[in-house]
C-alpha cells in the first residue's frame, strides 16, 4: 500500500538507463572490447562511430545500417549477427539501483519513466532482457521519439506523458549536463554516481526507504 503524499511531494521518477539502471549499451569500453575480440582497428571504428551514432540514437538508422557504416563497410570474417550478439552481451544490470527504484515505487505509488538516449534495437533488447517493464511505466527513448538529450523536448515529452508538474519529478542521470537541462525545466535533477548517494538525495526529497536507511 502506497503512502499518502502531499501535493508538493515527488510523484514521478524519471530515470536514465545507461549508467543508472544498467551499464552503458555501447560505450567506448564496449567498443574497445569489440575491437580486441574481432581484431578491428579501434581508431577507425571510433571515428566512424562518432560520425554516425547520433543518427542511430535519434532513430534515423537501423542497427543494421549503423553496423554497415561502422564495421561492415568491408568484408569481415564474422557476421553481423555475431557482432550484434556481442554488442548486446555487454549490458549488465545494477541490481542495487533497480531495487531502490522498485522499493520507492511500491512505497509511494510513483510513476516511473525512462528518459534515455539509445538506438531502437539496443533499447528494445535491454528493456526485455532486464525486465525493465516490470517497474517502468513508460519509455521515452531517443530512437522512439526522435529527440535526443540534451534537447529539452525529450524531457517535455516525458512531462506531458507523465502528466505531473516538473517540480514533482525527480530525475536520476549520470551525465551532469543532462541533469542541468532537466533542472532548467524545474525537474529535481540528481547526478547519479552510486545507488547509495542517490538514495540519500532522494530521501532529501521525501522518498525514504523502508527503515529510513540507504
C-alpha positions as CSV (number, residue, x, y, z in Angstrom):
1,X,0.0,0.0,0.0
2,X,1.5,3.4,-1.0
3,X,1.9,6.2,1.4
4,X,-0.2,9.3,1.3
5,X,1.8,12.2,-0.1
6,X,1.3,16.0,0.0
7,X,0.7,18.0,-3.2
8,X,4.3,19.2,-3.2
9,X,5.8,15.7,-2.9
10,X,7.7,13.9,-5.6
11,X,5.1,11.9,-7.6
12,X,7.2,10.7,-10.5
13,X,10.8,9.4,-11.1
14,X,12.5,9.8,-14.5
15,X,15.5,7.6,-15.0
16,X,18.3,7.3,-17.4
17,X,19.2,3.7,-18.3
18,X,22.9,3.6,-19.1
19,X,24.9,4.4,-16.0
20,X,21.9,4.2,-13.8
21,X,19.8,1.0,-14.2
22,X,22.3,-0.8,-16.5
23,X,25.8,-0.4,-17.8
24,X,26.0,1.7,-21.0
25,X,24.8,-0.1,-24.0
26,X,27.6,0.7,-26.4
27,X,30.3,3.0,-24.9
28,X,34.0,3.3,-25.6
29,X,34.8,0.5,-23.3
30,X,32.5,-1.9,-25.1
31,X,33.9,-0.8,-28.4
32,X,37.4,-1.4,-27.1
33,X,36.4,-5.0,-26.1
34,X,34.8,-5.5,-29.6
35,X,37.9,-4.2,-31.4
36,X,40.0,-6.7,-29.4
37,X,37.6,-9.6,-29.8
38,X,37.0,-9.1,-33.6
39,X,40.5,-7.8,-34.4
40,X,39.3,-4.4,-35.6
41,X,41.1,-1.1,-35.9
42,X,39.8,0.7,-32.9
43,X,40.7,4.2,-34.0
44,X,38.9,3.7,-37.4
45,X,35.9,2.2,-35.7
46,X,35.6,5.0,-33.2
47,X,35.9,7.7,-35.9
48,X,33.1,6.1,-37.9
49,X,31.1,5.6,-34.8
50,X,31.3,9.2,-33.8
51,X,30.3,10.3,-37.3
52,X,27.1,8.2,-37.3
53,X,26.0,7.1,-33.8
54,X,23.9,10.2,-33.0
55,X,21.9,9.4,-36.2
56,X,21.3,5.9,-34.9
57,X,20.3,7.1,-31.4
58,X,17.7,9.5,-32.8
59,X,16.0,6.8,-34.7
60,X,17.1,7.6,-38.3
61,X,19.2,4.5,-38.8
62,X,18.6,0.8,-38.0
63,X,21.3,-1.1,-36.2
64,X,22.0,-3.0,-39.4
65,X,22.6,0.4,-41.2
66,X,24.8,1.6,-38.3
67,X,26.9,-1.5,-38.4
68,X,27.2,-1.4,-42.2
69,X,28.8,2.1,-41.8
70,X,31.0,1.4,-38.7
71,X,32.1,-2.3,-39.1
72,X,30.8,-3.9,-42.3
73,X,31.9,-1.4,-44.9
74,X,34.3,-4.1,-45.9
75,X,34.4,-7.9,-45.9
76,X,34.8,-9.4,-42.4
77,X,35.5,-12.9,-41.2
78,X,32.5,-12.7,-38.9
79,X,28.8,-12.0,-39.4
80,X,26.7,-9.0,-38.5
81,X,24.7,-11.4,-36.3
82,X,27.8,-12.4,-34.3
83,X,28.8,-8.7,-33.8
84,X,25.3,-7.8,-32.8
85,X,25.2,-10.6,-30.2
86,X,28.5,-9.3,-28.8
87,X,27.1,-5.8,-28.6
88,X,24.0,-7.0,-26.6
89,X,26.1,-9.1,-24.3
90,X,28.0,-6.1,-23.0
91,X,24.9,-4.9,-21.0
92,X,24.8,-5.7,-17.3
93,X,22.3,-4.6,-14.6
94,X,22.9,-2.5,-11.5
95,X,20.6,-4.5,-9.1
96,X,21.0,-2.2,-6.2
97,X,19.7,0.8,-8.1
98,X,16.9,-1.2,-9.6
99,X,16.0,-2.5,-6.2
100,X,15.9,1.1,-4.8
101,X,13.6,2.2,-7.6
102,X,11.2,-0.7,-7.2
103,X,11.0,-0.2,-3.4
104,X,10.3,3.6,-3.7
105,X,7.7,3.0,-6.5
106,X,5.9,0.4,-4.4
107,X,6.1,2.5,-1.2
108,X,5.0,5.9,-2.7
109,X,2.9,4.9,-5.7
110,X,5.3,6.7,-8.0
111,X,5.1,6.9,-11.8
112,X,8.4,5.7,-13.2
113,X,9.6,6.7,-16.7
114,X,12.8,6.1,-18.6
115,X,14.3,9.1,-20.4
116,X,17.2,7.7,-22.4
117,X,19.4,8.1,-25.5
118,X,19.5,4.7,-27.1
119,X,19.1,3.2,-30.5
120,X,15.9,1.2,-31.1
121,X,17.3,-2.3,-31.2
122,X,19.6,-1.9,-28.2
123,X,16.9,-0.2,-26.2
124,X,14.3,-2.9,-27.0
125,X,16.8,-5.7,-26.2
126,X,17.7,-4.1,-22.8
127,X,14.1,-3.4,-21.8
128,X,13.1,-7.0,-22.4
129,X,16.3,-8.8,-21.2
130,X,16.4,-7.0,-17.9
131,X,12.6,-6.8,-17.4
132,X,12.5,-3.0,-17.1
133,X,8.9,-3.0,-17.9
134,X,8.2,-4.7,-14.6
135,X,8.7,-1.3,-12.8
136,X,8.9,1.3,-15.6
137,X,5.5,2.7,-16.7
138,X,6.7,4.2,-20.0
139,X,9.8,4.7,-22.1
140,X,10.8,8.0,-23.6
141,X,13.8,6.8,-25.7
142,X,15.5,9.0,-28.3
143,X,15.0,6.5,-31.1
144,X,11.3,6.2,-30.2
145,X,10.5,9.9,-30.1
146,X,13.2,11.3,-32.4
147,X,14.6,13.7,-29.9
148,X,17.9,13.2,-28.1
149,X,19.3,14.6,-24.9
150,X,20.3,17.4,-24.3
151,X,17.3,18.5,-26.4
152,X,14.8,19.8,-23.8
153,X,12.0,18.4,-25.9
154,X,12.6,14.9,-24.8
155,X,12.0,16.0,-21.2
156,X,9.0,17.9,-22.2
157,X,7.5,14.8,-23.9
158,X,8.2,12.8,-20.7
159,X,6.4,15.5,-18.6
160,X,3.4,15.6,-21.0
161,X,3.0,11.8,-20.8
162,X,3.5,11.6,-17.1
163,X,1.0,14.5,-16.5
164,X,3.0,15.5,-13.4
165,X,4.3,19.0,-12.8
166,X,8.1,19.3,-13.2
167,X,8.6,20.3,-9.5
168,X,7.1,16.9,-8.5
169,X,9.5,14.9,-10.7
170,X,13.0,13.6,-9.7
171,X,15.4,12.6,-12.4
172,X,18.4,10.2,-12.0
173,X,21.1,10.8,-14.6
174,X,24.8,10.0,-14.7
175,X,25.8,12.9,-17.0
176,X,25.9,16.3,-15.3
177,X,24.9,18.3,-18.4
178,X,21.7,16.3,-18.8
179,X,21.0,16.9,-15.1
180,X,21.3,20.6,-15.7
181,X,19.0,20.5,-18.7
182,X,16.3,18.7,-16.6
183,X,16.8,21.3,-13.8
184,X,16.3,24.1,-16.3
185,X,12.7,22.8,-16.7
186,X,12.1,22.7,-13.0
187,X,12.8,19.0,-12.6
188,X,14.7,17.8,-9.5
189,X,17.8,16.6,-11.3
190,X,20.1,14.2,-9.4
191,X,23.6,13.4,-10.6
192,X,23.7,9.6,-10.1
193,X,27.1,8.2,-9.3
194,X,26.1,5.3,-6.9
195,X,22.8,3.9,-5.6
196,X,23.7,4.9,-2.1
197,X,24.3,8.6,-2.8
198,X,21.2,8.7,-5.0
199,X,19.2,7.1,-2.2
200,X,20.4,9.9,0.2
201,X,19.4,12.6,-2.3
202,X,16.0,11.1,-3.0
203,X,15.5,10.9,0.8
204,X,16.1,14.6,1.0
205,X,13.2,15.0,-1.4
206,X,10.9,12.9,0.8
207,X,11.4,9.5,-0.8
208,X,12.7,7.4,2.2
209,X,13.4,3.7,2.0
210,X,11.7,1.3,4.5
211,X,13.7,1.6,7.7
212,X,14.9,5.1,6.7
213,X,18.4,4.0,5.7
214,X,20.3,3.7,2.4
